[in-house]
Amino acid sequence: MLTLRFANEVDECELQPLYEKLQTSLTLASLVLAAWQLGLWFARKLVEQQLQERAQAPQVWSNCATCGSRLERKGFVQRRMLTLVGWVEWRRGVGRCPNRCAGSHSTPFDAVLGITAYQHTSVELVRLSCLLAVFLPFEIAAYLLMQLCGIRISDDSV
């Protein structure tokens, strides 16, 4: 059974205006757009919840490439990425060599997710942007992304 847990009151404050917009929509077009925005909000919350839960799972730490010591968990660090459902945030475990060897910083969950250290945009968003840009001018591609996903990016980013 699906259970969506709210992290704090801010989440509920974000949801209320979306729900009110849905309730006050008069035309079919405005009703569909309000429901779409509400669906994107729920999708973002589901993705964030899954990421939080999976990041808490025990991780296997590799060995330091320099000295061979087993890397140790040093706590959790915030991660943020722009996706098709908007900005998604989560915290994941980071590790480092106990001998503090240079370059031993490790985030195994990022590797599991298939993301790189300084990546700020998700692969599916990049793919959709590229597909749109193949057939449309960059300005129109950026406008369509904003209309479909609520994501505002510049035509230069496309």
N, C-alpha and C positions, 0 to 999 in steps of 0.2 A: 504494500500500500504506500502511496506517495504521501509524504509529509513534508511540507515546506515550513521551515522554521525561520522566523524573522530574527535577524541579528540584533536589531535595536528598533527604537521608535522611528528613526529616520526612514527605515524601509517602509513602515506603515504610512508615514507622511508623504512618501513618494507615490504610493499606491492610491491614496485617497483621491487626489486630483484626476488621475487617470480614470478611476471608476466613476467619478462625478461627470467627467466629460462623456463617458459612455452613456450614462443615464440621461444626460441632457441633449444628446444628439438627436436631431430631428430628421435629417435626410438619411437615406440609405448610405450614401457616400461618407457622410460624417460618422455614421454608426460603424461602418466597416473600418475606417481609419482609426477611430477610437479603440475598437477591439484589437486592431493590429498593434497599436502602441501598448496596450495592456498585455498582449501576448508576448511582445518583445521584452517587457519588464519581467514577466514570469520566466521567460527563457533565460534571461540574464541571471536571475536569482537561482534558478535550477543549476545552471553551469557553475556559479560561484559556490553553491552548496556542495556539489559533487567534488569540485576541486579542493575545498576545505577538508572534506571527509577523506579523500584519497591522499592528501598531503600528510595526514596524521598517521597513516599506515607505517609500520616499521620499514626502514630502508636498509639496504645492504650497502655499506660504505666500502669503496674501493681502497686500494693502497696508494700512497703518495708516489708519484712518478719519480721523485728525486731521491728519497731515502727509503722507500718501501714500507714505512709505517702505515698502519690502518688509520684512515681518516676518521675524525671524531665529529659528532654533531655539535654545532655551536649555537643552536637555537633556530628560531624561525624568522624569516625575512619576508616583507611584503613584496608582492609581484603584481603588476598591472599591465593589461594588454587590451588593445582595441580589437574587437571581434565583430561579427555580423550582428550580434545582439547588443552591442555597445561596449563600454568600458567594463571589463571584468577584473575583479581583484580577489586575491587569495594570499595566504601565507604558506610558505613551504620551507622545509628544513634545509639548512646549509651546513656544510662541514669543512673542516680544514685539518691539515697535518698537525699533530701535537707538537712537532718540532718547528712549526711555523715556516716551512719551506716555501719559497716564492712560487706562486702559480698553483698552489695546492687547494685553492678554494673550489668547492664542489657543490652542485645542486642536482642530485640524482633525479628528483621529480621532474625537473625541466627536461632532462633527457627522455624520461618516460613519456612526457607530453609531446616530444619532438620539437621543442623550442630552443632557441639559442640564447646566449647570455644577455645580449643587448637588444633583443627583438621586441618591438613595441606593437607590431601589427600581426594579427593571426594569419595563417596561411589561407584560410577560406576567404577572408576579406581581400587579400591580395589577389587571389584567383578571380574573384568576382569583379574586382576593379579592372583587372587585365582583360577579362572577357568583354566587359562593357567598352573599354578603351579601343578594342580591336574594331568594333563596329560603329562607335560614336565619337564625336569630338570629346576631348577630356573634360570640358566644362559641363557638357550634358551628362557624361558618365558620373561626375561628382554630384550633380543635381539628382540623378536617379538613385544613387546610393543614399542620399539624404532622404528622399521620398520613401524608399523601400525599407531602410533600416534605421533611419533617424541618425545616421552617422554623417557628420560634417567633416569633409576633407577637402583640401584645395585641389583645383585641377592640376596643379604642379605635382601633387602627391600621387594622383592617378597616373 
